[in-house]
Amino acid sequence: MNKAKMIAGILATAMALTACGANPQPTQPQAGAVETIVAATLQAVTQEASGQSPAPTSQAVSPEAGSQPTAQPAGTPVSFQNVSFIIPPGLADGATPEVVPLADESTGSDPWGMAPEHIVFTLTNYPAIENNPTAATLHVYPAQPYADVNPWAANSIEKLRAFLANPGATVANDNAPTVPFLGAAAQQYAAQIHALDFNNGNGIRMISQYGQFPGPIAKDHSFYHYEGLTADGKYLVAARFPLILPLQSTSDNPSADGPVYPSDMSDTAGLEAYYQGMTEKLSAADPNSFQPALSQLDALIQSIQVK
């Protein structure tokens, strides 16, 4: 077909399409509509005549760096002062923030309770756990001032920094960070130990149980424990969320899950074997067999932002 005749036909077709649109309402044609149709078709004809393949009519456009929108996780957003996080659906209804004033010798505080002014969030309508009245709380402290006034905080932060400096190192109960505000209470075991980052920091989470003396690991006496530092080292994030273990053991029947709890508290070898056996059992358990699921608690931690 003669190229000039083809172009004339295209022009006629384009004009006809514009005049006979599918919309029955009379509308003013958009300026440039015909020209756009013709230009695109002329380009195709020219490429066909030259033997080139037609160019694609559209292509993916990569957004500029930093312009890609980030989807906000589902859940209940919480924000207070310089701290924000998101509570995953089904975990709790919200959180009540509190500014806890300075507690030191001048205020008559117990040694383990000494701390600079800090923020505590208490989750509301968190799943109730029978025999465990511990509240689900998230604490944000100025890290160095806390270490300066509380020896348990100083010890825990030192262990945390050692882990963050060498995250591939083996972490067990004896070198894991501890809950600083529980003072002299001993961390009896540490299971499900994993590095876990939040929005602007890093840390470690585990499952723990505390006591003033050796005791059995009961299914409803433990909690999820997290310790983390902001990337600039200014703030310590500490979380304690009670949970139910995927066990049958109770205080009255401590050996229900296999490892034998010794009847003689002076049997240190028996106690060590018991705690080791229970730690291995819990570390091998499905993270979502805990109540609440560890994935829910991890998601809350990962959403934390401390400015």
N, C-alpha and C positions, 0 to 999 in steps of 0.2 A: 504494500500500500504506500502511495506517495505520502511522504512525511507531512507536507503542508495540508493535504486532505485530512490526514489523521488528526492533526491539531485542530482543524476547523470542526471536525466531528466532535472532538472532545469539548470544545467551547460550547457547541450547541447543546450537548448533553448536560454539561454543567449548568447552563442557563435553564434548561428544562427542569432539572432536579430542584433548582432553587425556586422556580415558579410553582412547582407541583409538590410541595412538601407534604408530609403526612399529617401535620397539625392542621385541623380544619379552621382554627381561628386565624384571622388575618394578622400577620405579624410583619414587622419591619425586618428585612433580612439584615443579618449582622454584616457590618462593613468588612470587606475583605474575604467573605466566605467563598465567593466564586473564585477570587484570585488564588485562594489557598488550594482549592480543588484543582484548578488548572495548573498551578505551579507544581504540585506534587505529581500530577499525571505527566506533565511535560518532562519532569526529571526522570520518570520511569521510562518514557519513550526514548529520551536521549541516551539513557544507559543501555536500553535494549539495542539501539542502533549501533552503539559503540562496542557491544559485546560484554559490557560490565554487568555484574549482578546488581539488582536493585538494593539500595541501602535500606536497612530496617527502619520502620516507621517510628519505633520507640526503643529506648534502651534504659537499663537500670542506671540510676544516678546515685553514686556513693555520697552520703552526707559528709559534710566537713567534719573534721576531727572535733569531738566534743558536742556535736549537735544531735547525735543519736539519742532519742528519748529513752530513758531507763524506766521500765515498768515498775511501779511501786508494788511491793508484795501485798497480798491480801491480808486483811486483819484490821485491828484497831490501833491507829496511830496515837502515840503518847509523846508529849513534848513539855518539858519544864526547864526553865532557865537554859543551861547550855547542853542539856541531854535530851535525846529523842530516841525512840525505838518503836517497833510495831509488834503488837501481840497477835500471834497467829490465831485464826478462827478456832473457836472451841476450847482455847486454853484458859482464858479469863475474860471478864467483861471490860476491864480497864485497869488502871493503876492509880493509887493515891500517893502523890509526892509529899515529901516532908523535908524541910531543911533542919538537920540536926545540929544544934549549936556545939561549940567547942566543949570538949570534956577532958579535963586534965586534973592535976593534983589540986589546983586552986578551986575546982568545982566539986571536989570530993569523989571523983570517979574511981571505980575499981581499975586496977592496972590494965586488964584486958579490954575495958571499955573506953580507954583513952583514945581520943581521935580529934582531929581538927574539924571545923565545920564542914559538913558534907551533906549529900543528898541521898535519901532512901526512898525507893518506890516500893509500895506494897501492892501486889496484884490483887484485884478484887474478884470475888466469886471464882477463885482458883479451886480446882477439884478438892473437896474435903477428903482427908485421909484419916481413917479411924486410928486412934492411938498415937497420932502424930499431929499435935497442934501447931507445929512450926509454920510460921507464915512464909509465903513465897515472896522473897524480897530481892531487890537489885540495889546495890550500893555503889556510889561513885565518890571516891576520896581524892583529895590532892595527895599524890603518891609520896613525895618526900616528906612533907609535913607529917603525914601519918606514920611513916617509918621513924621519924624523929621522936615521937611521943609514945609509941607502942612497940615493945620488943617483939611481940608476935607478928605484928604487921611487918616489921623490919626483916624478920626471918623469912616470912612468906614471900615478900617482894624480892629478897635476895635469891630464893629458889626459882621464882618466876623469871627473873632476869637471866639466870643461868640457863634455864630451858630455852628462852627466846634467843639467846646467843648461840645455842647449839640444839636446834629443834629435832635433830635426828638422834639425840642421845636417849638412852633408855630411861624411862621415868617409872618409878615404883612408889609405894607408899612412903618409904623413908626419905625420898628426895623430891616428893611432889609438893607444890604449894599447898598451904592449909588455909582454912577460914580464919582470918586474923581476929575477928571479934568473938571467937569462941575460946580464946585464951588458952588455958592449960588443958582443956579437954583434948584427949588424944584422937587423932584420925586413925580409926581402927583398920581401915582398908581403903584402897583406891582401885576402882575397876573402870572399864570403858574409858580409859585415858586417851584423849585425842587433842591435837592442836586445833584451835578454832579461832578464826579471825573475825573481828567485827569491822564496821565501816572504816574506822580510822585507828585500828589497833589490832593487837594480837594477844593470844592467851592460850589457856589450856582448860579443858573441862574433864570432869570425872564424876563417878558415883562414889559417895562416901558415907560413913557413919561415925559419929563421935561419941565418946564416953569418958568419964573420969576414971574408969577402970575397965579391964577387958570384959566384954560381954558378947552374947550371941548376935549374929546378923539376922535380924527379923525382917520380914518382907515389907513392913510398914514403918521402919525406923530410919531409913536412909534418905539421902537427898542428892540432887544434881548440884554440883559445885563448879563454879567457874571463877577463874582469876585471870585478868588481862590488864595490859597497859596500853594507853594510847601511844601512837607512833612517836610522839614527842616526849614520852615518858612522864608527862605531867600528872596524869590521872590513873588511878587504879580502879578497875571495874570488878566488883565481887558480887556473885549471884549465888543464892541458896534457894532451891526450889524442891520441896518435899515430893516424893514419888513412891509408888508401890513397885517393889521388885518382882520379877517373874520367878518367884520362889513359893514354896509351901511353908518354909520355916517360920516359926513364931518364937516368942520368948519362952513359951511353955514346951515347945517341941523344936529345939534349935538344930537338931540333926536330920530333919525331915528331907533335906535335899541331898543327902549323901555324906558330905564331910562331917566327921564326928566332933561335936563340941565337948571338950573334956569336962568332967565333973569337978576336977581338982584345978583350981585357978593357979596353983603353983606349978602345974605341968606346962612349962613354957614351950617345950618341944611340941606338945599336943596342941597348944593354942596356935603356934606358928603354922603347923600343918593345917589346922582348921581354917584359919584366915586365908592361907594360900589357896586351899581347895575352893573356898567360896569365891575368892577373887577370880580364879580361873573360870569358874562356872558363870559368873556374872559377865565377865569380859567376852565370853563366847556366846552370850545370849543375843538374840535379835534386838537391835536398839529400839525397835517399835513394839517390843513386848513389854516394855516398861510403861507405867501409867503415871503421868502423861508420857507419850512417846518422846524419846530423846530427840527425834527430828523436829518436833514442835519447839522444844526448849532451845535446841541449837539455832533454829530460825529466829527466835527472839534475840538471842545473843548476837547473831550475825547482822541484825538490823540496827544495832546500837550506833549512835553517833554522839561523840562528846566534843564540843567545840571549845 
